């Protein structure tokens, strides 16, 4: 107990230490732990295949061996601040502490070192001071557009020097000092550099990722970054105003009254639809949204995240909340940033003083800006959408009425005729309810009204929320004016009482006669909440004729048998789980279950379910339902089964039983079962020896050992 307590305290201490570290330091610590077998101060790195990108590894990345959906290669390198020593394991030696100029060479930022010399910056970063230098890697300089690089190196005394000074802060800043959302004054005209320190350990400055961090120098510290950063002078609204590619977006922002928001202080991410993105939308849809300030504001807010996310911060799919209140799945596929799984981002990381803009070539339309028809398009309810249109209900689907659509899944129509008959048209009208509803506000026993005034009942179960027989299969889709509930079945409105349902179906003619003989007609016609597992003519025909005749001559026995089929509780098929019990009007409980979409009662299949009535529901069965045999107590059952099992047959001469259990890495033996086996044999007068063969499946049970 004492050892267990010490172990728990150690775990708590480790968790506390990790929680106190910055996200970057926590990921670095994990990489150090993974690299420890390779020697001191070795860090495990993950490199995305096909790229030069390397990352310190967190636990999730380590086990998945993927970053941005791409496989990674593991390498082991010296942790920041350490180097190898010939003949010794790992990275035992600390890097020599030299000035920033020399440190640039030590950490491999040789192009930055060269440009520092050309721009006459060498003397400054060799001399006294305490600087932070965000030094672009060699690859960062090589990735600059040729015209920009030419402009810098052709005017080294001004342009290049200014650019390098913008990468410098006049004080020492470690990774722990680089807090999320912080801004520090650079050494170029006091323009700020903007820091983001994400929960996955990624740190960025002006959206450039720090790829080598905390490289100490005598006069400061060097952080190597993966791109050359430029000064930020405008807010995101000014950037949108001055970009011809965002003309339509600019007009939409003004019409929605969002100009002041995008000019205010903040830290936003804007997925900015280009003119091309707006042109891809059907003209009628675009005109409707642009002319509706509420829908337009929702649409634009759906493109704005509450927090600033540079592309380099994304290493896996992450749901991020928008200003509209819903989430976007922001992810990556290799070097491409994705939205809701689609690579629609054409330009990334246009940074402003109050946010970042990523350009997208497809417009994102939230549900809250859509009509009912648009909610159904391209979803799992396209068959229902087509039938509603064929039924002449388009005005309701595209209009501004407050409605709720019950849209059955496409699978609900399998095996059904899709011909638009008058009955089908009436049925589809019954799938549209008056009022814009929320499933969260529905309650048991509530009545909802259809377009034609028909009343539909709500049933709330532990595992489901149903409207008549149709149970809600997905979250609500809240449109501009209307809501869509996706349901698992075609809705069946109630058609009279339980007795009316039985009389209208020829399969129940024998049952109807039996109900009348048993005097149960009034019961099944009165108000109630009955669930009737109704035997069909087939069920009665399987009984011996003599037994059936005898049963029909005895109204009391007949009534008891029929009452055993009737529960005084309303259960549609969607309410049945693997272990549902129903108390019948007579007799013991009914055991219900479901398998492969079929409902079972006392292990008998229901051949047709959910025939809805005003006072209950009818489920057809082709066999008379009988009580299940009583269950034997578990200890007695175990003993009985063991005695009868062929594997344990013994002769009178056999007095010693050897039971061998093989234990491997994947198989464990139940101690309670072993004790039961011993008890059975010992009670019969046998001597029992129990041995365990212990070994490893990996080694093929070599070097196994018997423990008796």
N, C-alpha and C positions, 0 to 999 in steps of 0.2 A: 504493500500500500504506500509505503514511504517513497519507494522508487517511482511509482506511478505519479505521485504528487509532484516529485521533482521534475519528472518528464513534462507534466502539464505546465509547471512554472516556466520551464525552459521554452516550450512552445509559445507561451504568452509573451515571454521576453523577446523572442525572435520576431513575433508579429508586431510588437510595439516598436522595435528598432526599425523594421521595414516601413511601418506606417509613418515614422517620423522623418524618413528620408524623402527627398524630392523624387518625383516619378523617374527622372533621368537616373538618379543615383540608385534607385531601387532596381531598375533594369540592368544597370552596370553591375550591381552586386550579384544579380542572377547570372550574368555572363561570367563573372569571376568564379562563382560556384561551379558552373558547368566546365570551366577551363581548369579548375584546380588539379585534376589528375595529370595534367600536362606540365605541372610545375608552378612555382610561385609567380603571381602577377600575370597569369595568362587568362585572357578573356576569350570566350566562345563568340564567334561572329557568324552571322547568317548572310550569305550573298545570294541575291536573286539571280537565278540562272538567266543568261542572256543579257545581263546588265552589269554595270560596275557598282551597283548599290549594295552597301553593306550596312548591317544593323546589329547593335547589341541585341541580345535575344531575351524576350520575356518567356514565361512558362508556356503560354498558349502557342506562341510561334515555335518554341522548341519541340513540342510534341507533334504539332501539325506539320512541321518542316515546310511551311508555306508562308509567304508574305505577298499580299496583293494577289492571292490566288495562284501564285507561281511557286514551283518547287525551289528550295534553297539548298545551297551547298554550305556545309559547316567548315569553318576554318578556325584555327587557334592562333591568336596574335597577342602581342604584348599589350597589356592594359595601358591606358594613358599615363605617361610619366615614367615608363619603364622600358628597358631594352635588354636584349639577349647578351650573354657572355659566352664566348667560345668554350666548349667543353662542359658547360653547366646546363642543367635542366631548367626549362622555363625562362623567365625574364627577371633574374634576381637583382639587376642593377638599375638604380634610378638614373634617369637621363641627366646629363650635366646641366646645371642651371646657368644659362647664358642669357644675354639680352634678347629682346624680341626679334631683332634683325636676324641673329644667328638661329633663333628658335624656329623661324620660318623655314629655314633649310632643314633643320632636324626633323620637323613634322611633315616634310614633303611638299610644302607650299612654295616651291622654288620659283614659280612664275610670279607670284606676289612679291617674293624677295627681289627678283630681277626688276620688276616695275617700281618697287620702293627705291631702289638704287637710281633708276632713271629719273624718277620724279624728285630726286633730292630729299627723299624722306628718310634715307638711311641714318643720317646723323641724329635725327630726332628719335628714332626708335632704338638707337644704340645708347642714347644718353640717359640722363637721370629722368625719373618720372614714374608714373604708375598707370599704365595704359591697358585697355582691353582692345585687342585687334581681332575683328571677325575677318579672317584671311580667306579669300576665295581659293579653292583648290585649283590645281593645274587644269583639271577638266572643266571647271567653271569658266576660266578665261577662254578656253578653247571653244566653249559652247556659245560665247557671245556672237551676235551677228557681226559680220565682217565690217559693215559700215560704222557700227558703234565702236568696235575695237580700234579701227583706223582713226576715228575721231579722237579717241583717248590718247593713243600713242603718238599722234602727230602734234599734240600740244601737251607735252608731259609736265611742263611747269605750272600749268593751270588746270586743264581738264583732268589729267591723270592724277595729279596731286589732290585735287578736290574729291575725286572718286575714292581714292585711298583714305583720305581723312574722314569720309562719310562712313567708312568701315571701322572707325576708331572711336572709343569713348575714353575720356580723360580720367578714368579710375579703374581699379581692378574689379572685375566682375566674374565670379565663379559661376558654375552652372546652378548652384543653389541660390545665387543672387538673381538669376534670370527667371523671375516670377512670371506666371501667366498674365498677360495683359499689360505688362510693364512697358514703359517707354523711357529711353535714356537719350540724353542730349549728345549728339555726335560732335566730332571736331570739325565738321564742315558747316559753317554758318549756323550753328546751333540747331540744325534739323534733327528731329528725333529718329532713332531707330526703334522698331516695335518688336517686342518679344512675345512669343507664345510658347508656353511650356505645357504640353499636353499630358493627359493621364497615362498614355501608353509610353511615356518616356521620351518622345520626340520633342526637341527644342528647336524653334525657328527664330530667325531674326529677319524681318521683312519677308517672311515666307521662305527664306533660304534655310535649309536644314543644317544644323551643326553636326558634322560628320566626325570630327576629332575635337574633343572638348577638354577644357581644363589643362592646356599645355602651359605649364608654369614657366615664367621667365624672371630674370632678376629685376626687370623694370615693368612687369605687368603679367599679362596672361594672353595666350593665343587660343582662339576657337576657330578651327577650319570649317568653312561653310561650302555648300555645294553649288552656289551660284554667286555672280557679282550682283550686289544690291544697288538700287538707285534711290535717290532722295524722293520722299513723299511730300507733296505739297497740297493736293486737292482732296476734298471729301468725295464719297462715292457718287453723290448726286451731280457734282461738277464733272466727274469723269463720264457719267452717262450723258450729260448735256453736250459734251464736246465730241462725242463719238458718233459718226454718221451711221455706223453699223447698228446703232441702238435707237434709231429715230422713232420707231413705233413704241418701243419701251418708254422712251422719254414722254411721248404723248399720253401713254397709259398711266404713268406715274403722276402726271399733272392732273389727269381726269379723276384719279382715285384719291387725290389729296394727300399723297405720300411724300411730297417734296420736302416738307419740313422734317419728317422723320429721317430721310436720307441725308439731310444736312446737319442733323443734330449729333452730339457726341454719342458714341456707342462703339460697338464691336460686332459688326454684322458680317454675314456671308451672303452675297447676292449671286444667285444663279441667273444671269442676265440673258433672257431670250433675244436673239438677234432678229433683225428684220426677216430673215429667211425663216426663222422658227414661227413667227406669226403668220407668214404666208402659207404654211403647211396646214393651218387650221381651216376647216370648211367655212366659207364666207359667212353663211347664216349664223353659225355658232360664234364666230369672232364678232360680228356686228351686234349680236345679242349681248355678249359679255361686255363689250366696250360701251354699250349703251345702258348698262346696269351697274351703277356705282358700287352696290353691295357685292355683286358677283366679281366685279373687276378688282375690288380691294382684296377679296379673298384670294383671287388668282395671283395677284402680285405678292401678297404676304406668304403664299405657299412657296414662292421662290426665294424667300429670305429666312436664313437661319438666325436664331437668337444669339449665337456666338460665332466668333471668327475661326474659320477652319481653312488653313492653308492646305494645298494638295498634298504636301509632304507629310502632313499629320495623319493621313489616312493609310493604314496598312492592312485593313480588313473592313468588311461591311459593318456599318454602324448606323443605327437609327438615331437621327438628330431632329430635334423639335424645331418647327418653323413658327414664324409669327402668326400664321393662320391657325395654329393650335394642333395640327397633326404632325406626323413625322415623315421625313424623307430618308430612304436607305441610301446613305452615302458610302461608296466603297471604291475599290480600285481593281483593275485587271492589268497586271504588269505596270507599265508606265501610265496607263490611262485611268483617269478618274471616272467613276460611274455614278449615275443617279438611278435609283430603283432598278439596279442591275443593267442599265443601258449606258453604253459609252457615247454620250451625247455632248460631252464637254469638248469644245474645240480650242479654247484658250484658257489658261489657268493663271491665278495669282496676280491679278491686277490690283495692287494694294493702294488703298486710300487711307486718309487719316482716321477714318471711323469704320473701316471694314475692308473686305476683299471681294473682288468681282471675279467670277468664273463665267465665261461666255458659253452658252448652250445653243444648240441648233434645233431643239424641239421644245415646244411650249408644254409646260406641266399644268394640267387643268385639275384642280382639286374637286372632290365630289361636291363640295358646298357650292360650286359654281355651275353644276350640271343639271340638266333636266332629267326626268325619269328615263327617257329613252337613251340619253347619253350615259346614264349610270349602268344601263343594261348592256350597252354595246361593248363587244370585245371581252365579255365576262363569261361566267359559267351559266348564264341564264338567257342565252341568245335565242333558244327555241321559244321560250315564253315571250320574249320581246317580239319575235316574228308573229306569233299567234295573236298577241294583243293588237299589233298593227293590222293583221288580216281581219280582226274582229271590228275594225273601224274605231279603235280607241286612241288613235294617234293624238287627237286634240288634248286628251287627258295626259298623255305621255310627254308632250312638249309644252304644255301650257303652264300657267302660273297658279293653278289650284293647289290648295293644301291637301295633299293626298298621301296615302301609304300603299305601296304596291307590294303584294305578296308574290314574289317571283320564284317559281319552282326551278330547281336545278335541271339542267338538260337531261340528266339521267332519269328524272321523274317521268319523262315522256316515253321511255323505252317501252316498246310493245303496244303503244297506244296510237289510235288513229289521229292524225293531225288535220283531217279534213274539217274545214270551217262550216260545221252544221249549226243550226239554231241553238242546239243544246251546248255545243262547244263555245259559241259566242256568249251565251248566258253564263257558262262556267268561268270564262275569262273575265267577264265583268265582275264576278264575285271575288276576284283576286285583287280588286282595287277598293280600298277602304277610304271613307271620308275622314279628313283631318291628317295632319302631319304628326305621326306618332313616334315615340321612342320605345324600344323594347324594354328599356330599363324602368319605364313607368307603368308597364302593364302589370295587372294583378289577377290572381286566381278568381274566376267567376265573372270577370269583366266582360261586357258585351260590346262588340265593335260593329259598326254599320257599313255595309257595302254601298256601292254606287246605286244599286237598285233597292236599298232599304232593308236588305236581309241582315239579320242579326247573327253574328259569329261569336262563339265563346272562347275565352282565354283559359288555358289550363297551365298552371305552374307546377312543375315536377322538380324533384331533386336534381335530375340530370338534364332537363329539357324545359323549354318554354314553347308551348304549342298553341296554335289558333285552329280550333277543331282538330282534325287529324294531322295537319301540316305543322311540323316543328321547325323552329328557326335554326338554320344551319351555319350561319356566319354573322359577323358583326353588322349592325345597321350601316347602310350607305345613305348618308344624309345629303340630299341634293339641295338645290337653291330654294325650291318651293315644296318639295315632296321627299319622302323617305322610301327606301326600298328594303324590305326584309327578304333575304334569300331563304327559302324554305325547302325541305327535303322531299315533299310530295305535292301532287296536285291536290288542291283543297276539295274536300267533300262536304258540302253543307248538310245539315241534318234533314232527313226526309221523313217526318212523322215520328211516332213513338217506336220503341223497340218492337212492339207487336206489329206495327205497320211495316217496318223494315222486313220482318220475317215473312209476313203475308205476301209482300211484293216479290219474293224470290222463290221460285219453284223448288229450289234445292231444299227448302225447309218445310215442305208440305207435311211430312210426317211429324216434325217437331211442332208445328202449329196445332195439329190434332192432339198431340200429347199434352201441350200446354192447356188446351181447352178441357181435356179430360181431368187434368190435375187441378183445375180451378185457379190457374195462375194468370189468366187473361187480364183481369183487373189490375194485378200487380204490375204487369209489363206495359200497361197503358197509362198508369198514373205517374205523376211527377217523381223523379228520382235521379240517381246517378249510378246506373247499373252497368256492369261489364259482363256481357253474356258470351261465354264460349259455346256457341250454338252448334249442336250436332246436326249434320246434314242428313239427307235421306240415306246416303252411303253409310254413315255411322250406324244408323238403326238397322240397315240391311245386313251388317256383319254380325249382329246378334243372332243366336239360335232362335228359330221361329217360336219354339215353345216358350223360351224365356221372354221373348218380346210380347207374346200374347198374355203371359202371366203378368208382366209389368203393366201392360195397358189396362188390365182388369183391376189393378190395385191403385186407385188414385193417390193414396197416401204415400206408398212407396215410389210411385212415379213422380210425385211432387218433390220428395226428398232428393231423388236422383237429379231432377232438373235444377233444383235450388243449389245443388253442389256445383253446377255449371255457372252460377250467377254470383258475382261479387257486388257488394253494395258500395262500390267505389268506381270512379270514372277513370279507366286506364286505356289510353290509346297506345298503339304499338311503340311510339316514341318514348313512352314512360317506362318501358320494360328494360331492365338491366340484366346482368348475368345472374343476379340472385334477388328477384323480386317476389314477394309473397302477397297473396290476396286472400282475404277472409271471405268464404262463400256464405250464402244465406243459410246453408245447412251443411254440416260436416266440418272436417278439419280444413286446414289451409290449402290453397292452391299454390304450387311452386311454378313460377314463371321464369323464363330465360329467353335469351336471343342468341342466335348463331347464324352467320352468313345472311343477315337481314331477315331471317325467319323467326317468328315468335313461337315459343314452345310453352305448353301448359302441362304440368306433370309429365314432361318429356315427350309429349305428343305435339306434332307440328300444327300450327294454325295455317289453314290453306288459303284463307283470305281474311285480312284484318281491316279494322277501321271502317266498318259500315256504320255511319254516324246516325244517331237518333236524337230526338229532343230530350229524352230522359236517359240516355246511355249510349253505349257503343256495342256493336255486335262483331265478334270474331268467329269465323266459321272453322269447325274441326270435323274431320272425316272419321273420327273414332270417339266412342263414348269415353268421357274422362272419368277415370277411377282413381281412388286414393293411392298414393305411393306406399310401398311396404315400409314399415317402421325401420328407422336406422338403428343398427346395433351399436352399443357403446364402444368407443374406440379401442379400449384395452381388450374387450372380449372379441372384437372383430379381428384385431391383430393376432390374438392367440389362435382363433379358429382358422384364419387364413394360413397361418404358419403350419398348423397341424395338417391341413389338407393339401398343402403345396407339394407337388411331386418332388421338388428339389430337396425336401427334408425327410423322405421316406427312409426308414432304417429297419434292420432286422433285429431280432431279440438278442442276438449275440453281440451286436455292436454296442459297446459301452462308452467308448471315447469318441467324442466329436471334435474334429479340428476345423475351426472356422478361420479362414484367412482373408484378411482385407488388405488390398493393395492401396497404399496412399501415395499420391503423386502431387506434383505442384498444382494440378487442376482438380483433384478429387479429394473430398473430405468425407469421413464416415460419421454417421450420426450416432452419438453415444447412447441416446435413448433407445434407438433401434437395437443396438448391440445388447443392451441390458434386457430388453424384451426377449431376444433370442435365447440368451443365457437362462432367463427365468423359465421359459417353456421347457427347455431340455432338462434343466436341473429338477424341475417339478416332476418329471417323468423318471427320475432316478439315474440320469446320465451324468458322467463326469465331463465337464466342458473345459477345454483349453483354448484360449483366444490368443492368437498371434497377429502381429502387424508386420507386413513386409514393407519396409520403408526404403524408398529410392527416388530417383528423378526420372520423369518421363523423357527429359531432354537427353539423358545419358543412356536411355534404353533399359533402365532398371539395373545398370551395372553398379557394382559395389553396393548391392542391396543388403539390408540387414534385417533379420527377424527379431522382433521384440515380443517375448511371451510373458 
